[in-house]
């Protein structure tokens, strides 16, 4: 096997999505708002004549090995494991063919929901995981990693006399389970040292950042494959979600930066969209979900806050987004070692939609229980006590999400949300942290079309990527 170069590092049983808007809500979406240039980012632009600009990427001079970007479990360095969407592997090579070796497997063993449960002690089902591969920056090639397969031929017929680069990008979210990277095989050639990119961006988000439903053709398309086209194994595959084509990944490529994405659908700052297995309408689910299932264990854990239940770490602090099990099958959440990270010049935070859209009883009406003062205080605390602590020199962008309007989820949501983020940025600037900014991502409306479940489609993600890339350039001159 090859050596690797690490950079850095249900769904209720259907899926607990970031924000599931109802068809009636389409009438509440504005089609009047034009996207602000550079997202109307606050703060002065950098003086590029005096700024030491971080250079673009270039072929490295180190070992001829794949480069890993994201949070990988390197317990076995030759078989690194990961589950965060947006995690990717890159390699430069010369050769005519390229085969990627990936393995999806069970995240752990079931405890059972009742005495003498016949499923107790059996592994949870391994699930299909969607990936996108790009050769030399070309259009993505989508493929599904199956529990029964290991080898995936991505490309043949390449010119072996020229260097090529492959980018292998995890599209599916962590609920699809962990994947083990087992290497790359090059036909008729060899690996080369990978491209090293000194520019680095971290993106923290929910379903919007994950790219939920962005490849869908309309607001009512299914997130996964249609029920009318079932797989033989009964699994559903989230083929409408592409993190590779989502706004943050697009912006990073425009800026020639490596990007680490930390996103999870349905999660918020202090309120999740719903609490799987712990809601009134989910009483049945609470009795059928395995008590050892990480989905159930994480019902109250958010992106930013630890859960008092089971000592579950906030998602941002984790090595694995979904959690794993140790040898005794006890549920565990392994912490991410922030000392392993290289320096990030930029952090983008795009969370909070689920706090406002929360529908814990699943009656299709937002709960309207958000405390705006609590939201402000906990969001600000996350910026100061967690993000700034671990990213001391980064430019931090607080993004107003595209899905909220002044009619949905609640009256004045967009105005209130905007005011909260602007206030946090202003307060931190006044306290001496001048590298925190507010940015307003386009209110997606209906004029650009909609993705599955009323999420942003590819056009909205393209617009947001232009806004984000422009905002970052004003501060970094990239």
Secondary structure, 3 states (H helix, E strand, C coil): CCCEEECCCCCCCCCCCCCCCCHHHHHHCCCCCCCCHHHHCCCCCCCCCCCCCCCCCEECCCCCCEEEECCCECCCCCCCEECCCCCEEEEEEECCEEEEEEEECCCCECCCCCCCCCCCCCECCCCCEEEEEEECCCCCEEEEECCCCCEEEEECCCCCCCCEEEEEEECCCHHHCCEEEEEEEEECCEEECCEECCCEEEEEECHHHHCCCCCCCCCCCCCCCCHHHCCCCCCCCCCCCCCCCCHHHHHHHHCCCEEEEEECCCCCCCCCCCCCCCCHHHHHHHHHCCCCCHHHHCCCCCCCCCECCCCECCHHHECCCCCEECCCCCEECCECCHHHCCCCCEEEEECCHHHHHCCCCCCCCCCCCCCHHHHHHHHHHHHHHHHHHHCCCCEEEEEECCCCCCCCCCCCHHHHHHHHHHHHHHHHHHCCCCCEEEEECCCCCCCCCCCHHHCCCHHHHHHHHHHHHHHHHHHHCC
